Structures are given as structure tokens and as C-alpha cells.
């Protein structure tokens, strides 16, 4: 078919080139679609859509603690958590929780009167993240 158009003059020449180019593009597209289907069949196609809802730790307002204070954090999904207080040398001062928690908001009460004044950090650790925030004890 293409050779008949090719030999029919300049208009046939152009028409034959357009048809040939279109045929090649369609064939390449079909090969690409087949390749993607084959990868999906092998399990190597698109990655599964996984989302992780990260935890949120609330700020201590004001950032200094005197007497009894309340920390808080929020989980977007069930996960293993560890909530602790460390000093500026990263020494563990108090471990509050180390367990699997459901989605929700969790308050933690802390009495600062048994601790010396200074700079401390409260920290939430999950399998996906570690959040560390600074606060000061001023009794």
C-alpha cells in the first residue's frame, strides 16, 4: 500500500510518510502497553499506594515547666510509641510509655518538682519518626 502511494507523486509521497509514521507510533504505543501489563503481571509494576499517618506532638506552652505540666501527642493510626524525657546529654530521665497505641490524642501528666532546673527534651519515637522538642524546668 505504501509503495503505491509513494510512487503516485509528491502528494502520495507525503501521505505515505504520514501513514508510515502513524503506524510506527501506534505499534510502539501498543508495545509499551503490553510491556506495562507484563510488569504488572510479574508484580514489578506500580508500587502499592501506602501512606503513613505521622504522629503529631503538641508544643508545651509556654516552653518552661513549673510544677505539674501536661504533654500531648496525636496518632493518625495504630502504632508502637515510646514517650520519654531526656536531658541535654541525651540521658533518659523518665520513660512514660512504651506500648502499642490506637489512633487518637494522648495527654501525659508530668510533675517537675522532683527534677532539677534546666534544659530538657520530650521525645516521641515511633517506627516511622522521632520527634524531639525542648522545654525548661524552672521550679
N, C-alpha and C positions, 0 to 999 in steps of 0.2 A: 504494500500500500504506500509506504513512504517513498519508495523508489519511483512510483508512478507520478506522485506529486512533485518529487524532486526534479524530474525531467520535463515537467509541464511549463516551465518558465519561472520568472522571478517571484510571482505571487505564490506559485506552488512551492517554490524553494523555501519561502518564509513560513508558509503553512506547515510544511513538512518538519521544519526545525522546531516550531512551536509544539506540534503534536509529539515529536520525539522527546523534547524536554519535559513536557507534561507527563508523558508515560514514565520517564525515568523518576521523576519526583513522586508519582503515585506508588511506584514499585518500592522506592526507598522508604516511604512512609509505612507501607504495609510490612516491610521487613522490620522496621522499628517497633511497630505494634506487636508483631509476633515475638520479637526479642523480649519486650517487656512482659508479655504473657508468660513466656518461658521462665523468666526470672521469678515472677510471682509464683509459678508452679513449683519452682525449686525452693521457694521461701527466701529468696535473696532480693526480692523487690523492695517496695516501700517499707520503711521502718514502721513498726507499730506506733500508733499515736499514744504515747504515755505522758501523762502530766503529773507533776508532783506539786502538791499544795504545800508551800513552805510555811513554817511557823512564824509567828509574829510575837516579839517580846515588847511589852509596853515600857515606856520610859518611866523612871521614878521622878516625880515632880514634887518639889524641887530635887535636884540631884544630891542632896545631902540627907542623911537619915539621923533621926534623933528619937530614941525610944522605940516604939513599935511602928513598923512600916509594912507596906504590902506591895509585893512584886506581882506581876501578872504576865501571862502569856496565852496565846491563842493557837490552836492547832486546826489546820484545814482538813486533816484526815487522821485516821488512827495511825499512831506511830510510837516507836520507842523513844522516850525522852529521859534526859538527865538534867536536873536543875541544881546548880551549885553556886556557892560564893567562894571566890578565891582572892588572895591578896595580890599586891603588885609584883610579887616574886612568883606568882602562879602556884602558890601553896594552897591546898584545899583548906578552907576554913569551915564550911558547913555544906553537907550534901542533903538536899531536901527530898528530891525524888529521883528514882532511877527505875522506871517501870514503863509498861506499855499503856498509853492513854488514848481515849476516844477523841473524836473531833469535838472541839469546844473551847471555852475560856476557863482558865485555871488561875485562881488567886493563891498567893503564898504569903503567909504572915511571917514576919521576922522581927525578933526582939534584939535590938542593937546594944542593949545595956550591958551585956556580958562581953563585949568586944571593945578593944581599944580604938581610939580615934585614928583616922587615917583614910587612905585611899583603898578602895576595894572594887571588885568587879563581880557582877552577877552574870551567869552564863547558862544558856540553854543549848544542849547538844542533842541533835537528832541524827539519824543515819545520813541525812541529806545536807545538813548545815550545822554550823556552830555560830551562835550569836552571843557576843560579849558586850556588856555595857558597864560603864564606870559609875560609881557613886562614892560618897564620902560619909563616914560615920563621924558625927560631931556631938558627943554626949557632954 
